[in-house]
């Protein structure tokens, strides 16, 4: 199996107001997010790729236009947790690239959430 990954970055705020008031994530705060999309294929295409990295440029455009420097509570359905974001990005990517196998989202250098069906 061949696998490729591409990393994207954006900054945004969010608030998990459903959590107890003394929970740090219940307060308005922000992160410098990292999103990694993974694609896989058993066979390479005629160009020798799983998928041309250039094809993934539309994910950067989506992030820049809809999420970067925004308040995620205003633009996402459901709680803006890293887990929900990973699923959101997975669904967005899989609808465009059937080779999509997983998406990882990091809020901090030490934390990652992954969605892999």
DSSP file (Angstrom, degrees, kcal/mol; ACC not computed):
  #  RESIDUE AA STRUCTURE BP1 BP2  ACC     N-H-->O    O-->H-N    N-H-->O    O-->H-N    TCO  KAPPA ALPHA  PHI   PSI    X-CA   Y-CA   Z-CA
    1    1 A X              0   0    0      0, 0.0     2,-0.4     0, 0.0    41,-0.2   0.000 360.0 360.0 360.0 131.3    0.0    0.0    0.0
    2    2 A X  E     -A   41   0A   0     39,-3.0    39,-2.1    47,-0.0     2,-0.4  -0.813 360.0-172.1 -95.8 138.1    1.3    3.4   -0.9
    3    3 A X  E     -A   40   0A   0     -2,-0.4     2,-0.3    37,-0.2    37,-0.2  -0.987   8.4-176.1-132.0 141.5    0.5    6.3    1.4
    4    4 A X  E     -A   39   0A   0     35,-2.6    35,-2.4    -2,-0.4     2,-0.3  -0.945   5.1-165.3-128.8 156.2    1.0   10.1    1.1
    5    5 A X  E     -A   38   0A   0     -2,-0.3     2,-0.4    33,-0.2    33,-0.2  -0.991   3.2-167.3-138.2 146.9    0.3   12.8    3.6
    6    6 A X  E     -A   37   0A   0     31,-1.9    31,-2.4    -2,-0.3     2,-0.4  -0.999  13.6-142.7-136.3 140.6    0.1   16.6    3.3
    7    7 A X  E     -A   36   0A   0     -2,-0.4     2,-0.3    29,-0.2    29,-0.2  -0.807  14.8-174.7-107.9 140.2    0.0   19.1    6.2
    8    8 A X  E     -A   35   0A   0     27,-2.8    27,-2.9    -2,-0.4     2,-0.4  -0.951   8.2-153.6-131.1 150.6   -2.0   22.3    6.3
    9    9 A X  E     +A   34   0A   0     -2,-0.3     2,-0.3    25,-0.2    25,-0.2  -0.947  19.7 154.6-127.7 145.6   -2.0   25.1    9.0
   10   10 A X  E     -A   33   0A   0     23,-1.8    23,-2.3    -2,-0.4     2,-0.4  -0.975  29.7-132.4-159.0 162.6   -4.5   27.6   10.2
   11   11 A X  E     +A   32   0A   0     -2,-0.3    58,-4.4    21,-0.3    59,-0.5  -0.950  35.2 149.4-119.1 139.3   -5.3   29.7   13.3
   12   12 A X  E     -A   31   0A   0     19,-1.9    19,-2.5    -2,-0.4     2,-0.3  -0.987  35.0-123.2-161.0 161.3   -8.8   30.0   14.8
   13   13 A X  E     +Ab  30  71A   0     57,-2.3    59,-3.1    -2,-0.3     2,-0.3  -0.708  30.0 164.6-104.5 162.0  -10.6   30.5   18.0
   14   14 A X  E     -A   29   0A   0     15,-2.8    15,-2.1    -2,-0.3     2,-0.3  -0.969  21.6-148.8-163.4 170.9  -13.3   28.3   19.6
   15   15 A X        -     0   0    0     -2,-0.3     2,-1.1    13,-0.2    65,-0.3  -0.961   9.4-152.3-149.7 128.0  -15.1   27.7   22.8
   16   16 A X    >   +     0   0    0      9,-2.8     3,-1.9    -2,-0.3    11,-0.1  -0.644  26.8 169.0 -99.7  74.7  -16.5   24.4   24.2
   17   17 A X  T 3   +     0   0    0     -2,-1.1    -1,-0.2     1,-0.3     9,-0.1   0.580  64.7  72.2 -70.5 -10.2  -19.2   26.1   26.2
   18   18 A X  T 3  S+     0   0    0     -3,-0.1    -1,-0.3     2,-0.1     2,-0.1   0.612  83.9  88.0 -77.9 -10.9  -21.0   22.8   27.0
   19   19 A X  S <  S-     0   0    0     -3,-1.9     0, 0.0     1,-0.2     0, 0.0  -0.424  99.5 -76.0 -82.2 161.6  -18.1   21.8   29.3
   20   20 A X    >   -     0   0    0      1,-0.1     3,-2.3    -2,-0.1     6,-0.3  -0.233  45.1-114.3 -55.5 146.9  -18.1   22.8   33.0
   21   21 A X  T 3  S+     0   0    0      1,-0.3    -1,-0.1    -3,-0.1     5,-0.1   0.766 115.4  56.0 -58.3 -27.4  -17.3   26.5   33.6
   22   22 A X  T 3  S+     0   0    0      4,-0.1     2,-0.4     3,-0.0    -1,-0.3   0.485  82.6 104.7 -86.0  -0.8  -14.0   25.6   35.4
   23   23 A X  S X  S-     0   0    0     -3,-2.3     3,-2.0     1,-0.1     4,-0.5  -0.656  74.7-133.9 -78.9 132.3  -12.8   23.6   32.4
   24   24 A X  G >  S+     0   0    0     -2,-0.4     3,-0.9     1,-0.3    -1,-0.1   0.806 104.2  56.9 -58.8 -30.5  -10.1   25.5   30.5
   25   25 A X  G 3  S+     0   0    0      1,-0.2    -9,-2.8   -10,-0.1    -1,-0.3   0.571  91.0  71.7 -80.0  -7.3  -11.7   24.7   27.1
   26   26 A X  G <  S+     0   0    0     -3,-2.0    -1,-0.2    -6,-0.3     2,-0.2   0.706  87.7  79.9 -76.1 -19.5  -15.0   26.3   28.2
   27   27 A X  S <  S-     0   0    0     -3,-0.9   -11,-0.3    -4,-0.5     2,-0.2  -0.564 100.9 -93.9 -84.4 152.0  -13.3   29.7   28.0
   28   28 A X        +     0   0    0     -2,-0.2     2,-0.3   -13,-0.1   -13,-0.2  -0.482  66.1 145.3 -61.9 128.0  -12.9   31.4   24.6
   29   29 A X  E     -A   14   0A   0    -15,-2.1   -15,-2.8    -2,-0.2     2,-0.3  -0.938  33.9-132.8-156.7 174.2   -9.4   30.5   23.3
   30   30 A X  E     -A   13   0A   0     -2,-0.3     2,-0.3   -17,-0.3   -17,-0.3  -0.878   9.2-159.6-136.1 167.3   -7.5   29.8   20.1
   31   31 A X  E     -A   12   0A   0    -19,-2.5   -19,-1.9    -2,-0.3     2,-0.8  -0.958  26.9-125.8-140.8 157.2   -5.1   27.4   18.5
   32   32 A X  E     -A   11   0A   0     75,-0.6   -21,-0.3    -2,-0.3     2,-0.1  -0.903  46.7-153.4 -99.8  97.9   -2.6   27.1   15.7
   33   33 A X  E     -A   10   0A   0    -23,-2.3   -23,-1.8    -2,-0.8     2,-0.4  -0.389  16.2-159.3 -80.4 148.8   -4.1   24.1   14.1
   34   34 A X  E     -AC   9 106A   0     72,-1.9    72,-2.7   -25,-0.2     2,-0.5  -0.999   7.8-168.0-122.5 130.7   -2.3   21.5   12.0
   35   35 A X  E     -AC   8 105A   0    -27,-2.9   -27,-2.8    -2,-0.4     2,-0.5  -0.981   0.8-169.3-118.9 128.2   -4.4   19.3    9.6
   36   36 A X  E     -AC   7 104A   0     68,-2.7    68,-2.6    -2,-0.5     2,-0.4  -0.977   3.9-162.2-119.2 123.1   -2.8   16.3    8.0
   37   37 A X  E     -AC   6 103A   0    -31,-2.4   -31,-1.9    -2,-0.5     2,-0.4  -0.884   6.4-158.9-103.8 136.1   -4.7   14.5    5.2
   38   38 A X  E     -AC   5 102A   0     64,-2.8    63,-2.8    -2,-0.4    64,-1.4  -0.945   8.8-176.0-116.6 133.9   -3.6   10.9    4.3
   39   39 A X  E     -AC   4 100A   0    -35,-2.4   -35,-2.6    -2,-0.4     2,-0.3  -0.947   5.0-173.1-125.9 149.1   -4.3    9.2    1.0
   40   40 A X  E     +A    3   0A   0     59,-2.6     2,-0.3    -2,-0.3   -37,-0.2  -0.979   9.0 176.2-143.6 153.5   -3.5    5.6    0.0
   41   41 A X  E     -A    2   0A   0    -39,-2.1   -39,-3.0    -2,-0.3     3,-0.1  -0.983  30.7-141.2-154.3 146.7   -3.6    3.4   -3.0
   42   42 A X  S    S+     0   0    0     -2,-0.3     2,-0.4   -41,-0.2    -1,-0.1   0.833  96.3  33.9 -74.1 -33.2   -2.6   -0.2   -3.8
   43   43 A X  S    S-     0   0    0    -41,-0.1     2,-0.2    -3,-0.1    -1,-0.1  -0.936  84.2-123.8-123.0 144.9   -1.4    0.9   -7.2
   44   44 A X        -     0   0    0     -2,-0.4     6,-0.2     1,-0.1    -2,-0.0  -0.546  32.8-111.6 -80.6 153.1    0.1    4.2   -8.3
   45   45 A X    >   -     0   0    0      4,-3.3     3,-2.3    -2,-0.2    -1,-0.1  -0.111  44.1 -82.5 -75.1-178.0   -1.5    6.2  -11.1
   46   46 A X  T 3  S+     0   0    0      1,-0.3    -1,-0.1     2,-0.1    -2,-0.1   0.742 131.7  53.9 -61.1 -23.8    0.0    6.6  -14.6
   47   47 A X  T 3  S-     0   0    0      2,-0.1    -1,-0.3     3,-0.0     3,-0.1   0.462 121.3-106.1 -88.6  -1.8    2.2    9.5  -13.3
   48   48 A X  S <  S+     0   0    0     -3,-2.3     2,-0.3     1,-0.3    -2,-0.1   0.702  81.7 119.6  85.7  20.8    3.6    7.4  -10.4
   49   49 A X        -     0   0    0      1,-0.2    -4,-3.3    -6,-0.0    -1,-0.3  -0.813  67.0-144.5-115.2 153.8    1.5    9.1   -7.7
   50   50 A X  S    S-     0   0    0      1,-0.4     2,-0.3    -2,-0.3    -1,-0.2   0.899 100.2 -28.7 -67.3 -50.4   -1.2    8.0   -5.2
   51   51 A X  S    S-     0   0    0    -12,-0.1    -1,-0.4    -3,-0.1     2,-0.2  -0.908  77.9 -97.3-160.3 142.8   -2.5   11.5   -6.1
   52   52 A X    >   -     0   0    0     -2,-0.3     3,-1.8    -3,-0.2     4,-0.5  -0.462  28.2-135.9 -63.3 127.8   -0.6   14.6   -7.3
   53   53 A X  G >  S+     0   0    0      1,-0.3     3,-1.6    -2,-0.2     4,-0.2   0.824 103.4  67.8 -55.2 -31.5    0.0   16.9   -4.2
   54   54 A X  G >  S+     0   0    0      1,-0.3     3,-1.6     2,-0.2    -1,-0.3   0.830  89.1  64.4 -58.9 -31.6   -1.1   19.8   -6.4
   55   55 A X  G X  S+     0   0    0     -3,-1.8     3,-0.9     1,-0.3    -1,-0.3   0.770  92.6  63.6 -61.9 -25.1   -4.6   18.3   -6.4
   56   56 A X  G X> S+     0   0    0     -3,-1.6     3,-1.5    -4,-0.5     4,-1.0   0.459  72.3  96.8 -81.7  -0.2   -4.8   18.9   -2.7
   57   57 A X  H <> S+     0   0    0     -3,-1.6     4,-2.0     1,-0.3    -1,-0.2   0.808  72.1  66.8 -58.6 -30.1   -4.5   22.7   -3.1
   58   58 A X  H <> S+     0   0    0     -3,-0.9     4,-2.3     1,-0.2    -1,-0.3   0.792  94.7  57.6 -65.7 -25.7   -8.3   23.0   -2.9
   59   59 A X  H <> S+     0   0    0     -3,-1.5     4,-2.6     2,-0.2    -1,-0.2   0.909 105.6  49.8 -68.4 -40.6   -8.1   21.9    0.8
   60   60 A X  H  X S+     0   0    0     -4,-1.0     4,-2.9     2,-0.2    -2,-0.2   0.922 111.2  49.3 -61.0 -43.1   -5.8   24.8    1.5
   61   61 A X  H  X S+     0   0    0     -4,-2.0     4,-2.6     2,-0.2     5,-0.2   0.910 110.7  50.0 -62.6 -42.5   -8.2   27.1   -0.3
   62   62 A X  H  X S+     0   0    0     -4,-2.3     4,-2.4     2,-0.2     5,-0.4   0.938 113.3  45.8 -60.6 -47.8  -11.1   25.7    1.8
   63   63 A X  H  X>S+     0   0    0     -4,-2.6     5,-2.7     1,-0.2     4,-2.3   0.939 115.2  46.8 -61.0 -48.3   -9.2   26.2    5.0
   64   64 A X  H  <5S+     0   0    0     -4,-2.9    -1,-0.2     1,-0.2    -2,-0.2   0.891 118.5  40.9 -61.9 -40.7   -8.1   29.7    4.1
   65   65 A X  H  <5S+     0   0    0     -4,-2.6    -1,-0.2    -5,-0.2    -2,-0.2   0.795 130.1  21.5 -80.6 -29.5  -11.6   30.8    3.0
   66   66 A X  H  <5S+     0   0    0     -4,-2.4    -3,-0.2    -5,-0.2    -2,-0.2   0.651 131.9  20.0-117.1 -19.5  -13.8   29.2    5.6
   67   67 A X  T ><5S+     0   0    0     -4,-2.3     3,-1.4    -5,-0.4    -3,-0.2   0.718  83.7 104.3-125.6 -34.7  -11.7   28.5    8.8
   68   68 A X  T 3 <S-     0   0    0     -5,-2.7   -56,-0.2     1,-0.3     3,-0.1  -0.334 101.2  -3.1 -64.4 130.8   -8.5   30.5    9.1
   69   69 A X  T 3  S+     0   0    0    -58,-4.4     2,-0.3     1,-0.2    -1,-0.3   0.866 109.3 119.6  55.1  42.0   -8.8   33.4   11.6
   70   70 A X  S <  S-     0   0    0     -3,-1.4   -57,-2.3   -59,-0.5     2,-0.8  -0.800  75.2-105.6-123.3 168.5  -12.4   32.6   12.3
   71   71 A X  B >>  -b   13   0A   0     -2,-0.3     3,-2.1   -59,-0.2     4,-0.6  -0.888  30.2-151.4 -94.4 110.8  -14.4   31.6   15.4
   72   72 A X  H >> S+     0   0    0    -59,-3.1     4,-1.9    -2,-0.8     3,-0.9   0.769  90.4  66.5 -61.2 -28.7  -15.0   27.9   14.7
   73   73 A X  H 34 S+     0   0    0    -60,-0.3    -1,-0.3     1,-0.2     5,-0.1   0.798 102.5  50.3 -60.6 -26.4  -18.3   27.9   16.7
   74   74 A X  H <4 S+     0   0    0     -3,-2.1    -1,-0.2     1,-0.1    -2,-0.2   0.662 119.7  32.8 -84.3 -17.2  -19.7   30.2   14.0
   75   75 A X  H << S+     0   0    0     -3,-0.9     2,-0.3    -4,-0.6    -2,-0.2   0.490 106.5  69.4-121.6  -5.4  -18.7   28.0   11.1
   76   76 A X  S  < S-     0   0    0     -4,-1.9     2,-0.4     2,-0.1     4,-0.1  -0.873  72.9-124.0-116.9 150.0  -18.8   24.4   12.2
   77   77 A X  S    S-     0   0    0     -2,-0.3    -3,-0.1     2,-0.1    -2,-0.0  -0.750  78.8  -1.0 -85.2 135.5  -21.8   22.1   13.1
   78   78 A X  S    S-     0   0    0     -2,-0.4    -2,-0.1    -5,-0.1     2,-0.0  -0.076 116.9 -18.8  77.9 178.9  -21.5   20.7   16.6
   79   79 A X        -     0   0    0      1,-0.1     2,-1.6   -63,-0.0     5,-0.1  -0.309  62.9-127.7 -60.1 137.2  -18.8   21.1   19.1
   80   80 A X        +     0   0    0    -65,-0.3    -1,-0.1    -4,-0.1     2,-0.1  -0.281  55.0 148.6 -86.2  52.5  -15.6   22.4   17.6
   81   81 A X     >  -     0   0    0     -2,-1.6     4,-2.3     1,-0.1     5,-0.2  -0.436  62.2-113.6 -78.9 159.4  -13.4   19.6   19.1
   82   82 A X  H  > S+     0   0    0      1,-0.2     4,-2.4     2,-0.2     5,-0.1   0.864 118.4  55.7 -60.3 -35.5  -10.4   18.3   17.3
   83   83 A X  H  > S+     0   0    0      2,-0.2     4,-1.9     1,-0.2    -1,-0.2   0.933 109.5  44.2 -63.8 -46.4  -12.2   15.0   16.9
   84   84 A X  H  > S+     0   0    0      1,-0.2     4,-2.5     2,-0.2    -2,-0.2   0.864 112.6  53.0 -66.9 -34.7  -15.2   16.6   15.2
   85   85 A X  H  X S+     0   0    0     -4,-2.3     4,-2.9     2,-0.2     5,-0.3   0.904 105.8  53.5 -66.2 -40.3  -12.8   18.6   13.1
   86   86 A X  H  X S+     0   0    0     -4,-2.4     4,-2.4     1,-0.2    -2,-0.2   0.923 111.7  45.4 -60.0 -43.5  -11.0   15.5   12.0
   87   87 A X  H  X S+     0   0    0     -4,-1.9     4,-2.7     2,-0.2     5,-0.2   0.911 111.8  52.6 -65.7 -41.9  -14.3   13.9   10.9
   88   88 A X  H  X S+     0   0    0     -4,-2.5     4,-2.2     1,-0.2    -2,-0.2   0.945 112.9  43.5 -58.1 -50.0  -15.3   17.2    9.1
   89   89 A X  H  X S+     0   0    0     -4,-2.9     4,-2.8     2,-0.2     5,-0.2   0.889 111.9  54.2 -65.3 -38.5  -12.1   17.3    7.2
   90   90 A X  H  X S+     0   0    0     -4,-2.4     4,-3.3    -5,-0.3     5,-0.3   0.954 109.9  46.4 -59.1 -49.4  -12.2   13.6    6.4
   91   91 A X  H  X S+     0   0    0     -4,-2.7     4,-1.5     1,-0.2    -2,-0.2   0.905 113.4  49.5 -60.4 -42.1  -15.7   13.9    4.9
   92   92 A X  H  X S+     0   0    0     -4,-2.2     4,-0.5    -5,-0.2    -1,-0.2   0.931 116.7  41.2 -62.6 -46.4  -14.7   17.0    2.9
   93   93 A X  H >X S+     0   0    0     -4,-2.8     4,-3.2     1,-0.2     3,-1.4   0.920 111.6  53.6 -69.9 -45.1  -11.6   15.3    1.5
   94   94 A X  H 3< S+     0   0    0     -4,-3.3    -1,-0.2     1,-0.3    -2,-0.2   0.814 102.2  60.1 -63.1 -29.7  -13.2   11.9    0.8
   95   95 A X  H 3< S+     0   0    0     -4,-1.5    -1,-0.3    -5,-0.3    -2,-0.2   0.747 118.8  29.7 -67.4 -22.3  -15.9   13.5   -1.2
   96   96 A X  H << S+     0   0    0     -3,-1.4     2,-0.5    -4,-0.5    -2,-0.2   0.745 128.9  34.2-105.3 -33.1  -13.2   14.9   -3.5
   97   97 A X    ><  -     0   0    0     -4,-3.2     3,-2.2    -5,-0.1    -1,-0.3  -0.909  59.7-164.3-131.2 102.2  -10.5   12.2   -3.3
   98   98 A X  T 3  S+     0   0    0     -2,-0.5    -1,-0.1     1,-0.3    -4,-0.1   0.665  86.9  70.9 -63.3 -14.4  -11.6    8.6   -2.9
   99   99 A X  T 3   +     0   0    0    -49,-0.1   -59,-2.6   -60,-0.1    -1,-0.3   0.541  69.2 123.0 -76.8  -6.1   -8.0    7.7   -1.9
  100  100 A X  E <   +C   39   0A   0     -3,-2.2   -61,-0.3   -61,-0.2     3,-0.1  -0.368  27.6 165.0 -61.1 127.2   -8.5    9.6    1.5
  101  101 A X  E     -     0   0A   0    -63,-2.8     2,-0.3     1,-0.4    16,-0.2   0.617  58.2  -5.1-116.9 -22.6   -7.9    7.2    4.4
  102  102 A X  E     -C   38   0A   0    -64,-1.4   -64,-2.8    14,-0.2    -1,-0.4  -0.987  47.0-150.8-166.7 157.9   -7.5    9.5    7.4
  103  103 A X  E     -CD  37 115A   0     12,-1.8    12,-2.6    -2,-0.3     2,-0.4  -0.994  13.4-163.1-136.1 135.5   -7.3   13.0    8.7
  104  104 A X  E     -CD  36 114A   0    -68,-2.6   -68,-2.7    -2,-0.4     2,-0.4  -0.921   2.4-164.5-116.1 143.3   -5.4   14.1   11.8
  105  105 A X  E     -CD  35 113A   0      8,-2.9     8,-2.6    -2,-0.4     2,-0.4  -0.996   0.6-165.4-129.9 131.4   -5.9   17.4   13.6
  106  106 A X  E     +CD  34 112A   0    -72,-2.7   -72,-1.9    -2,-0.4     6,-0.2  -0.959  15.5 176.7-116.2 133.7   -3.5   18.9   16.1
  107  107 A X  E    S+     0   0A   0      4,-0.5   -75,-0.6    -2,-0.4     2,-0.3   0.697  78.7  14.6 -98.8 -29.5   -4.4   21.8   18.5
  108  108 A X  E >  S- D   0 111A   0      3,-0.6     3,-1.4   -77,-0.1    -1,-0.3  -0.903  88.6 -98.7-138.2 164.6   -1.1   21.8   20.3
  109  109 A X  T 3  S+     0   0    0     -2,-0.3     3,-0.0     1,-0.2    -3,-0.0   0.702 123.4  42.3 -59.3 -17.5    2.3   20.3   19.7
  110  110 A X  T 3  S+     0   0    0      1,-0.0     2,-0.4     2,-0.0    -1,-0.2   0.435 104.1  72.3-110.2   0.0    1.4   17.4   22.0
  111  111 A X  E <   +D  108   0A   0     -3,-1.4    -3,-0.6     2,-0.0    -4,-0.5  -0.954  49.4 170.6-126.1 137.5   -2.2   16.6   21.1
  112  112 A X  E     -D  106   0A   0     -2,-0.4     2,-0.4    -6,-0.2    -6,-0.2  -0.995  13.8-163.8-139.8 143.3   -3.6   14.9   18.0
  113  113 A X  E     -D  105   0A   0     -8,-2.6    -8,-2.9    -2,-0.3     2,-0.4  -0.967  14.4-164.4-122.3 146.3   -7.1   13.6   17.0
  114  114 A X  E     -D  104   0A   0     -2,-0.4     2,-0.5   -10,-0.2   -10,-0.2  -0.986  14.0-162.0-133.3 139.3   -7.5   11.3   14.1
  115  115 A X  E     +D  103   0A   0    -12,-2.6   -12,-1.8    -2,-0.4     2,-0.3  -0.987  23.1 157.2-119.0 123.0  -10.5   10.1   12.1
  116  116 A X              0   0    0     -2,-0.5   -14,-0.2   -14,-0.2   -15,-0.1  -0.908 360.0 360.0-143.2 108.2  -10.0    7.0   10.1
  117  117 A X              0   0    0     -2,-0.3   -15,-0.1   -16,-0.2   -16,-0.0   0.541 360.0 360.0 -65.8 360.0  -13.1    5.0    9.1
